[in-house]
Amino acid sequence: MLPRHVQRLGRDWIAHWNGSQILALNSPVSNCTRWAGYHPWASFPLPVAVDFSANWRVPPFFGPWRQFQNSNWQLDNFTQSSYFHLPNASMKSEGEEPLTKKRRLSGQHDTSAPEEDTNVSNQKEALHLSVAQNEEKHSSKKGPVKRHWEYFCQHSRTMKILENKGIDQSNTESEAKFDFTVMSYNILSQNLLEDNSHLYKHCRQRLLIWTYRFPNILQEIKQLDADVLCLQEVQEDHYRTEIKSSLESLGYHCEYKMRTGRKPDGCAICFKTSKFSLISSNPVEFFRHDIPLLDRDNVGLVLLLQPRLHCKTNAAICVANTHLLYNPRRGDIKLTQLAMLLAEIASVAPQKNGTFCPIIICGDFNSVPGSPLYRFIKEGKLNYEGLAIGKVSGQEQFPRGQRILSIPIWPKKLGISQNCVYEIKQQQEENAGEKLEAAKLDNTQEIVIASERLSSKLQHHFKLSSVYSHYFSETGMPEVTTCHSRSAVTVDYIFYSAANEDIAAQPGAEDSFHGGLKLLGRLALLTEKDLWTVNGLPNENNSSDHLPLLAEFRLIER
């Protein structure tokens, strides 16, 4: 028989266990402290950290109370000494999706009902809240989540070593090449955070105030030191008072486009003046007062940049940034917003020889890998006939409503064709010359023919690849770019026009582009399991609910 105070301790722990065991079962947060279960020889369950060795032995508690005291057994001793290892996965730039993930995204062979999906979401949220409360009581400050750099080019690895050693590279082979890095980062607008506080119940309140968050975000930007920043959810008053000046002090020139209406945030593209000069800045507003479909205030921003390098030709790089509508049930608006962004890129990126300059598109697309919208970006075509509006982004496994996309999706007066380019509108005065009148008639005939051939097929002229493969090849686990109380998925991307020699280049890229971009490396993403070891996002070191994406490119000239 154990002493009475030991039994009382056991009863208290068992009472806590009975209240939380349902949430702990089958949890994605299995790498947090979990319970091994009830042991017949002890009056309480024992905590076991996941990464403890299989040969670890429980200290004997059979002796008298003094022996139990001498064992120095405390919950904090386990939680503080437990640690996690991030997967050291070797990934291809364009990996195949595991069959299990394909099935989950498409919803095939799944007999569960939408109500069950909602219940799972609620249980997940409650679990994360319980974990956060437990950590606040029992654990000290966790270290920052570790992410490693993945190289696709040995030369890139060599240059990184030279930079770290401080070796002068002016006489090296890299003098004739132009390498640069691009970051895409949704920094989480403070206003949106406060309007959607239910997504951050797992966070301690002090971690959610802007005066705590901004220094962390700025420190991340300093450490990653990208040459081009594409930022989303940049709150206008914060941008005006501190974000812009802070980035300018780091050597960046900043371009900003605020959302229309009364929305307080927007998109920014910032580039180092030591690496680029600005050719043109082109904001894109997705709101159109004369088109009911386009009643949302999302925006995009397209810059044409001139690299500062000595080369035979005038190279240029087009960088676009956007944050598409979130609403999972309005895929028609998402596709139209995307088409407007692509049309602006098509008007900015053409070169004198008729080809496109290299293109990089960053942003929060509020669409998951493998969704119709994602495939349209990568494949350059989409037949949307019979496609349900709620399935366009793939955000919901069981989309509510069965409304089908109309053909065409957007009205003709938008002025954008099914090929995602601006339609040429020539309106001449009645007293114009004969040549102008003839041109007007020919243009009218072309428009009539185009409308007769109108179909449910969307196209664009860019051959785009994704920097990330979205799944770890060794485990099949999905990469995650955002993680909060309700979900952990990939919605952020960096797309680029790959050069012919790039491992991710797609067939036909040489037909449309003048040269291209070669992917040299990327900052590895994490799994949901990895992120919950540091209590999800935001946390004490990562102050957004999104992870920054970072890639290194080399400009290849034809």
C-alpha positions in Angstrom: 0.0 0.0 0.0 1.4 3.4 -1.0 1.4 6.3 1.5 -1.8 8.3 1.6 -0.2 11.5 0.1 1.0 9.5 -2.9 -2.4 8.1 -3.4 -4.0 11.5 -3.1 -1.5 12.8 -5.7 -2.5 10.0 -8.0 -6.2 10.7 -7.6 -5.6 14.4 -8.6 -3.7 13.4 -11.7 -6.3 10.8 -12.7 -9.0 13.3 -12.4 -7.1 15.6 -14.8 -6.4 12.7 -17.1 -10.1 11.7 -17.3 -11.0 15.3 -18.4 -8.5 15.4 -21.2 -7.9 11.9 -22.5 -10.5 12.2 -25.2 -8.8 15.2 -26.7 -5.4 13.5 -26.5 -6.3 10.4 -28.5 -5.4 10.3 -32.2 -4.1 13.9 -32.0 -1.8 15.5 -34.5 0.0 17.0 -31.6 1.4 13.7 -30.6 4.9 15.2 -30.2 3.8 17.3 -27.2 3.9 15.6 -23.8 1.5 12.7 -23.8 0.4 10.1 -21.3 1.5 6.5 -21.4 -1.7 5.4 -19.7 -2.7 4.0 -16.4 -0.2 1.6 -14.8 -1.5 -1.0 -12.3 1.5 -0.5 -10.1 1.2 3.2 -9.8 -1.7 5.5 -8.6 -1.2 7.9 -11.5 -0.4 7.8 -15.2 3.2 8.7 -16.2 4.2 11.3 -18.9 6.5 10.2 -21.6 8.2 12.5 -24.1 8.1 11.2 -27.7 11.8 11.4 -28.4 12.8 9.6 -25.3 14.8 6.5 -26.0 12.9 3.2 -26.2 15.3 1.9 -23.5 14.3 4.6 -21.0 13.2 3.2 -17.7 10.7 4.6 -15.3 12.3 5.4 -11.9 11.1 3.0 -9.2 8.4 4.5 -7.0 7.8 1.4 -4.8 9.9 2.6 -1.9 8.8 4.9 0.9 7.9 8.6 0.4 11.5 9.8 1.0 12.7 7.6 -1.8 10.0 9.2 -4.1 11.2 12.6 -3.0 14.9 11.8 -3.7 14.0 10.7 -7.2 13.2 14.4 -8.0 10.4 13.4 -10.2 8.6 16.4 -11.7 6.6 17.1 -14.9 8.9 20.0 -15.7 11.9 17.8 -15.7 10.5 15.9 -18.6 9.0 18.7 -20.6 12.1 20.9 -20.3 14.5 18.1 -21.3 12.4 16.7 -24.2 13.3 17.9 -27.7 12.4 17.2 -31.3 14.2 16.5 -34.5 13.1 18.1 -37.8 13.0 15.7 -40.8 16.1 16.0 -42.9 14.2 15.2 -46.1 15.8 15.2 -49.5 13.1 16.6 -51.8 12.8 17.2 -55.5 11.5 20.6 -56.7 8.5 19.1 -58.4 7.6 16.0 -56.3 4.6 13.8 -56.9 1.7 13.9 -54.5 1.3 10.8 -52.3 -1.9 8.9 -53.1 -3.2 9.3 -49.6 -3.0 13.1 -49.9 -4.5 13.1 -53.4 -7.5 11.2 -52.0 -7.9 13.5 -49.1 -7.8 16.6 -51.3 -10.2 15.2 -53.9 -12.6 13.8 -51.2 -12.8 10.5 -53.1 -13.4 7.2 -51.2 -14.3 9.2 -48.1 -17.6 8.3 -46.5 -17.5 10.7 -43.6 -20.0 13.5 -43.6 -19.4 17.3 -43.5 -20.8 17.4 -40.0 -18.1 14.9 -38.9 -15.5 17.2 -40.5 -16.8 20.1 -38.5 -16.7 18.1 -35.3 -13.1 17.1 -36.0 -12.2 20.8 -36.5 -13.8 21.7 -33.2 -12.0 18.9 -31.3 -8.8 20.0 -33.0 -9.3 23.6 -31.8 -10.1 22.4 -28.3 -7.0 20.2 -28.2 -4.7 23.0 -29.3 -6.1 25.2 -26.6 -5.6 22.6 -24.0 -2.0 22.0 -25.1 -1.3 25.8 -25.0 -2.7 26.1 -21.5 -0.7 23.1 -20.3 2.5 24.5 -21.8 2.0 27.9 -20.3 1.8 26.2 -16.8 4.5 23.7 -17.1 7.1 24.7 -19.7 9.7 27.3 -20.1 10.3 29.4 -23.3 11.0 27.1 -26.2 13.7 27.8 -28.7 13.0 28.9 -32.3 11.9 26.3 -34.8 14.9 25.1 -36.8 14.7 25.1 -40.7 17.5 24.0 -42.9 18.6 25.2 -46.3 18.2 22.8 -49.3 20.6 23.1 -52.2 19.9 22.2 -55.8 23.3 23.4 -57.1 26.8 22.7 -55.7 27.9 26.1 -56.8 25.3 27.7 -54.6 26.6 25.7 -51.6 30.2 26.8 -52.4 29.1 30.5 -52.6 27.3 30.2 -49.2 30.5 28.9 -47.6 32.6 31.7 -49.2 30.1 34.3 -47.8 30.2 32.8 -44.4 34.0 32.9 -44.4 34.1 36.5 -45.7 36.1 35.6 -48.8 36.1 38.2 -51.6 34.1 36.8 -54.6 34.8 39.6 -57.0 37.3 37.5 -58.9 35.4 34.3 -58.8 33.2 32.8 -61.5 30.1 34.3 -59.9 31.0 37.8 -61.3 29.4 37.0 -64.6 26.3 35.5 -63.0 23.4 37.1 -61.2 22.1 35.2 -58.1 19.4 36.6 -55.8 17.0 35.5 -53.2 13.2 36.0 -52.9 11.0 35.8 -49.9 7.2 35.5 -49.7 5.8 36.2 -46.2 2.3 36.8 -44.9 3.1 38.8 -41.7 -0.4 38.7 -40.3 -2.1 42.1 -40.0 -2.8 43.1 -36.4 -6.3 44.2 -37.4 -7.1 40.8 -38.9 -5.6 39.0 -35.9 -7.9 40.9 -33.6 -10.9 40.3 -35.8 -10.3 36.6 -35.9 -9.1 36.0 -32.4 -10.8 32.5 -32.4 -8.0 31.3 -34.6 -5.4 32.1 -31.9 -6.9 30.6 -28.7 -3.8 28.4 -28.4 -1.6 31.5 -28.0 -0.8 33.5 -24.9 -2.2 37.0 -25.1 1.1 38.8 -24.6 2.4 37.1 -27.8 -0.3 38.6 -29.9 0.3 42.3 -29.3 1.9 44.2 -32.2 4.7 45.6 -30.0 5.8 42.0 -29.3 5.2 40.7 -32.8 6.9 43.3 -35.0 10.5 43.0 -33.5 10.3 39.2 -34.1 9.1 39.7 -37.7 11.8 42.3 -38.4 14.4 40.0 -36.9 13.3 37.1 -39.2 13.6 39.4 -42.2 17.1 40.5 -41.1 18.3 37.0 -40.5 17.0 35.6 -43.9 18.3 38.7 -45.7 16.4 38.2 -48.9 17.1 40.5 -51.9 13.4 40.7 -52.7 10.5 40.7 -50.2 6.9 40.0 -51.1 4.8 40.7 -48.0 1.1 40.2 -47.5 -1.2 41.5 -44.8 0.9 44.6 -44.4 -1.3 46.9 -42.3 -1.2 50.5 -43.7 -0.7 52.4 -40.5 2.1 50.1 -39.4 3.7 50.3 -42.8 3.6 54.1 -42.8 4.9 54.5 -39.2 7.5 51.7 -38.8 7.6 48.9 -41.4 8.7 51.0 -44.3 11.4 53.0 -42.4 12.7 49.8 -40.8 13.1 48.1 -44.2 14.6 51.2 -45.8 17.3 51.2 -43.1 18.2 47.7 -44.2 18.7 48.9 -47.8 15.3 48.1 -49.3 13.2 50.2 -51.6 9.5 49.6 -50.9 6.4 49.6 -53.1 3.0 49.2 -51.4 -0.6 48.7 -52.5 -3.3 49.0 -49.9 -6.5 47.0 -50.3 -9.5 49.0 -51.6 -12.5 50.0 -49.6 -12.0 50.2 -45.8 -9.6 47.3 -45.5 -6.5 48.4 -43.5 -3.9 46.1 -45.1 -2.3 45.4 -48.4 0.7 43.9 -50.3 4.2 45.2 -50.4 7.2 44.4 -52.6 10.6 45.5 -51.3 13.9 45.0 -53.0 17.5 45.8 -52.2 18.7 48.8 -54.1 22.2 47.3 -54.3 20.8 44.4 -56.4 18.0 46.0 -58.4 16.6 49.2 -59.8 12.9 49.9 -60.4 11.7 50.0 -64.0 7.9 50.2 -63.3 5.4 49.6 -60.5 2.0 48.4 -61.4 -0.8 48.0 -58.8 -3.8 45.8 -59.5 -7.2 46.3 -57.9 -9.5 43.4 -58.1 -12.6 45.4 -57.1 -14.8 46.7 -59.9 -17.9 48.7 -59.0 -19.5 47.9 -62.4 -19.1 44.1 -62.1 -21.1 42.4 -59.2 -18.8 39.4 -59.3 -15.8 41.6 -58.3 -17.1 43.1 -55.1 -14.0 42.1 -53.0 -11.2 44.4 -52.0 -8.2 42.2 -52.7 -5.2 43.6 -54.6 -2.0 42.6 -56.4 1.3 44.4 -57.2 3.5 43.8 -60.2 7.1 45.2 -60.4 9.5 45.2 -63.3 13.0 45.2 -61.9 16.4 45.8 -63.6 19.2 43.7 -62.1 22.4 45.7 -61.3 24.9 43.5 -63.2 27.2 43.8 -66.3 25.8 41.7 -69.1 25.4 41.9 -72.8 21.6 42.3 -72.9 19.2 44.4 -70.9 17.8 41.7 -68.6 14.7 42.4 -66.5 12.7 40.4 -64.0 9.0 40.6 -63.3 8.0 40.1 -59.7 4.3 39.9 -58.7 2.7 39.7 -55.3 -0.9 39.1 -54.3 -3.3 37.9 -51.6 -6.4 36.3 -53.1 -9.8 36.1 -51.5 -10.1 33.6 -48.6 -13.7 32.6 -48.9 -13.6 28.8 -49.8 -17.0 29.0 -51.4 -16.2 31.7 -54.0 -13.9 30.0 -56.4 -15.3 32.1 -59.2 -14.0 35.3 -57.6 -10.6 33.6 -56.9 -10.2 32.6 -60.5 -11.2 36.0 -61.8 -8.7 37.7 -59.4 -6.0 35.4 -60.6 -6.8 36.1 -64.3 -6.6 39.9 -63.6 -3.2 39.4 -62.0 -1.9 37.3 -64.9 -3.2 39.8 -67.5 -1.3 42.6 -65.8 1.9 40.4 -65.8 1.3 39.7 -69.5 1.2 43.4 -70.1 4.4 44.2 -68.1 6.7 41.2 -68.9 7.0 41.2 -72.7 10.4 42.1 -74.2 11.3 43.7 -77.5 11.8 40.3 -79.1 8.3 39.2 -78.3 9.2 36.8 -75.4 8.6 37.3 -71.7 11.2 38.2 -69.2 11.7 35.8 -66.2 8.7 35.9 -63.9 8.3 35.3 -60.2 4.8 35.2 -58.6 4.5 35.2 -54.8 1.6 35.3 -52.5 -1.1 33.8 -50.3 -3.4 32.2 -52.9 -5.8 30.7 -50.3 -5.7 27.4 -52.3 -4.1 24.1 -51.5 -1.7 22.0 -53.7 -3.5 19.9 -56.3 -6.6 22.1 -56.3 -8.0 23.3 -59.7 -6.7 26.8 -59.1 -3.2 25.5 -58.3 -3.2 23.2 -61.3 -4.2 26.2 -63.5 -1.2 28.2 -62.4 1.3 25.4 -63.0 -0.2 23.7 -66.1 -1.3 26.9 -67.8 -4.8 25.5 -68.6 -8.1 24.6 -66.9 -11.3 23.2 -68.2 -13.8 24.4 -65.6 -17.0 23.0 -67.2 -19.1 21.4 -64.5 -16.7 22.4 -61.7 -18.3 23.3 -58.4 -17.4 26.8 -57.2 -16.6 25.4 -53.7 -14.0 23.0 -55.1 -11.8 25.5 -57.0 -9.4 26.2 -54.1 -9.6 22.8 -52.3 -9.8 24.5 -48.9 -12.8 22.4 -47.8 -12.9 18.7 -48.0 -16.7 18.8 -48.1 -17.6 22.1 -49.9 -21.0 23.6 -49.0 -23.2 24.2 -51.9 -23.2 22.6 -55.4 -23.3 25.8 -57.5 -21.4 25.3 -60.8 -19.0 27.8 -62.4 -20.8 29.8 -65.1 -19.4 29.9 -68.7 -17.7 32.4 -69.0 -16.8 33.0 -65.4 -16.4 36.8 -65.7 -18.3 39.2 -68.0 -16.9 40.5 -71.2 -16.7 44.1 -70.0 -13.9 43.1 -67.7 -11.7 43.3 -70.8 -9.8 40.1 -70.1 -9.9 37.1 -72.5 -10.0 33.4 -71.6 -6.2 33.5 -72.2 -5.8 35.8 -69.3 -4.6 38.8 -71.3 -6.1 42.3 -71.8 -8.4 42.5 -74.9 -7.4 45.2 -77.3 -10.2 47.8 -77.5 -10.0 50.2 -80.3 -12.7 52.9 -80.4 -12.2 55.4 -83.2 -14.0 58.6 -83.8 -16.5 58.8 -86.8 -14.2 61.1 -88.8 -11.1 58.9 -88.5 -9.1 57.9 -91.6 -9.9 55.0 -93.8 -7.0 52.9 -92.4 -8.2 53.4 -88.9 -11.8 52.5 -89.9 -10.5 49.3 -91.6 -8.6 48.3 -88.6 -11.6 48.9 -86.4 -13.7 46.6 -88.6 -11.1 43.9 -88.6 -10.9 44.1 -84.8 -14.7 43.9 -84.4 -14.8 40.8 -86.6 -12.0 39.2 -84.5 -14.0 39.9 -81.3 -17.2 38.3 -82.8 -15.2 35.2 -83.9 -13.6 35.0 -80.4 -17.0 35.2 -78.7 -18.4 32.4 -80.9 -15.5 30.2 -80.0 -15.8 31.0 -76.3 -15.5 27.8 -74.2 -14.9 26.7 -70.6 -11.2 26.5 -71.1 -8.9 29.0 -69.3 -5.3 29.4 -70.4 -2.2 31.5 -69.7 1.1 31.9 -71.6 3.5 31.4 -68.7 5.3 28.1 -68.0 5.5 28.2 -64.2 7.1 25.9 -61.6 6.7 25.8 -57.9 9.7 26.4 -55.6 8.3 23.9 -53.1 7.2 20.3 -53.7 4.5 20.4 -50.9 5.3 16.9 -49.6 8.3 15.4 -47.9 9.4 12.6 -50.3 10.7 10.3 -47.5 7.5 10.3 -45.4 4.8 11.6 -47.7 3.8 14.2 -45.0 2.6 17.5 -46.3 4.5 20.7 -46.0 2.8 23.4 -44.1 3.0 27.2 -44.6 0.3 28.3 -42.1 -0.8 26.8 -38.8 -3.3 28.0 -36.3 -6.1 26.6 -34.1 -8.4 25.7 -37.0 -6.0 24.3 -39.7 -2.5 23.7 -40.9 -2.1 23.7 -44.7 -0.1 25.1 -47.6 -1.6 28.2 -49.1 1.5 30.3 -49.8 3.6 29.8 -52.9 6.6 31.1 -55.0 6.1 30.3 -58.7 8.8 31.1 -61.2 9.5 30.7 -64.9 12.2 28.0 -65.0 15.1 28.0 -67.4 15.7 25.1 -69.8 18.5 23.6 -67.7 16.6 23.9 -64.4 15.5 20.6 -62.9 12.0 21.9 -62.6 11.7 23.3 -66.1 8.5 22.3 -68.0 8.3 21.4 -71.7 7.8 24.4 -73.9 9.4 27.0 -71.5 11.9 27.9 -74.2 9.2 29.0 -76.5 7.8 31.8 -74.3 10.7 33.1 -72.3 13.9 35.0 -72.8 16.2 32.8 -70.7 14.7 32.0 -67.3 15.5 31.3 -63.7 17.4 28.4 -62.2 16.4 27.3 -58.7 19.6 27.1 -56.6 18.1 26.4 -53.2 15.2 26.9 -50.8 14.5 27.2 -47.1 12.9 24.0 -46.1 9.3 24.0 -44.8 8.0 22.0 -41.9 5.2 19.6 -41.1 2.2 20.3 -38.8 3.7 18.0 -36.2 6.9 20.0 -36.2 5.1 23.3 -35.7 3.0 22.0 -32.8 6.2 21.2 -30.9 6.6 25.0 -30.6 2.8 25.5 -29.9 1.9 26.2 -33.5 1.8 29.7 -35.0 2.2 32.4 -33.8 4.5 31.5 -30.9 7.2 33.2 -28.9 9.7 33.3 -31.7 7.6 33.2 -34.9 5.1 36.1 -34.7 2.9 35.3 -37.8 0.5 32.5 -38.4 2.4 31.9 -41.7 6.0 30.7 -42.3 8.2 32.8 -44.6 9.1 31.1 -47.9 12.6 31.7 -49.3 14.3 30.7 -52.5 17.5 31.5 -54.3 17.6 31.9 -58.1 20.1 32.4 -60.8 19.2 34.5 -63.8 19.9 32.6 -67.0 20.2 34.5 -70.3 19.6 33.0 -73.7 
